[in-house]
Amino acid sequence: MRMFVALILALVPAAAFAQSGEDAVHRADRERTAALNRRVQGKVDRHDAANDAAIARYNAAQAAYQREREAWRRRVAACEAGDDRACDPS
């Protein structure tokens, strides 16, 4: 068991060193990947903003529709209650 722990402890610094030993090709590839990720994130952000605007327009239209529908229901109720002015379709 002690030998296993000693082996693990011996490998940890080697693994850390291997990860930090980045060559120029790997660094360039990593930087290209980061640039691509930033560009794609920009597209996603623009898409999300467009969706947010569309959702806001939809919600505003729904609210206007609900207000108009409620006004219509009040006119119908008033007409049924005998208010002849509420029965005018204009």
Steps between C-alpha positions, in 0.01 A plus 500: 500500500780743585667428171173576318468836680865579428447417132194728484690782668787452257268520199309811610789743437576326170138539387500867601824555311368324190194726494705817537742395225294649218672531164436773244271285283284401795487860625397626153234230477368589844490870407317422173249292692448783751451749212247269333317460830483878543369545145235232544402645838446834325262331254318330786468830686356673190259211445389515864450877477286457187297234678457727803373779273256263327375372835450858623299584185292184543432577866398858416265375226351243737443764768329731245285210381398414857408865568289515183333169584419616854351826363290294256379276785400808701305636200325165451409484869371858491299428184349190657418707808297738284745779412410561134808719444721201582322296232621735222757300299713806413 
